[in-house]
Amino acid sequence: MSIREKIVKEYEFLKPEMIKTIGELITFPSVLDEEAVETPFGKNIDLCLDKALEKCKELGFKVFKDSKGYYGYAEIGTGEEMIAVLGHLDVVPAGDIAKWESDPFKMEQRDGKLYGRGTQDDKGPTVIALYAIKSIMNIGLKLNKRVRVIFGTDEENLWRCINRYMELEEKPSMGFTPDSKFPMIYAEKGLLQFNAIGKGESVVLSGGGAYNAVPDKFQYKSKDLKSLEEKLIANGTKYEIDGDTITVFGKSVHAAVGEEGINAIKMLMLALKETGVATPSLDFISDYVGNDPYAEKIFGVLEDEASGKLKFNLGKVEINSEKSLLGIDIRIPVTISKEEIVTKIKNIIKQYGFEYEERDFLRSLYVPLDHTLIKTLRKVYEEETEFDSTPLSSGGATYARSMENCVAFGAVFPDGKKTEHQPNENLAIRDMDRAFIIYAKAIYELAK
Ligand SMILES: [Zn+2]
């Protein structure tokens, strides 16, 4: 019998228990509790982690829970090196219960799918990988590396779980996270959000909000809107006037694809500047940003083959007589360093009296295409599916970027449906079957 045949046979045996385990974890509404005191992220997340670790112990894994309860892991095997599967047990809230056809926290199987919050993101795929490892143990395949399943508990929010893991624990030599889609995501831009903070100004501008979204609406008040109106018309900007308030309309898109949107804040600021109003923030936006989503006047042309162009989004402004704040989101190509970007931006905003205040930074994800990890996962994926295995670059943030030499690998297939974070989230049994074999083979190939 080939290794594949043995895995398939073992899967038939493990499948009912595996589905039961997914169901047990779904019963915990493991949503972040901001008010939690005894546990870092709330009782339900903690209980869910305990349940997962208890299950792993029964399956023959060595288990460990962080002393503060931020994460846990289950491990098999011996050897110097360690291969990791990184999953998470926290979920987003169920949202509008009326839109669910069954209880989000009681898994239900119907029309070939498992329904429940977390079935796809990410309890289902994590448990599939866990049992895939179990199948390798049962078959008795020899591994030369340890295999560790890491259970994160704060992926949907601030990644405090995996950040603490990375501070305290052994880092894997390679790994994947089953928390996205197939074939795999190997490149994600660095994500930088910062505020340019300056002194009070003679204009009042307030609006936008989410740094990672192109604002589609912006309001401005003035007794005399006439010349502003002329400029907006000349620029082809949509607007509406109600008394002394003008509302400028843009088009909202995610900051990762800012070039497809229209930034209402920028359109207003640029037009206002054209009417002759000059303040440091209007000058900066007009001199260096303009209508360019790549802000090439600041950075030059910055792009690479793996991840494309740098993206620059002004997502929020708060300007009044007391102080001014420009909230900016930058997506940095994977081969460009954060330092290079920060130095350039600091030098330029300084000329306008602004200081740089960092709000958030997520380092990029980048595993070169000729890396063993990529080659191995592609080979397995090609053997098991008809789909194109070309690794993908993404503008978003998958869990994979929390560690080196890690990619996002499944578990949604190109012919499957992304239902994460939505009502009636589900995992198709057919996808579960396919993912199991792929994960078992991949883990074996990486750890043998
Ligand atoms: Zn997830």
Residues whose N, C-alpha, C, O or C-beta is under 5 A from the ligand:
A	BS01	ZN	D121 D122 D179
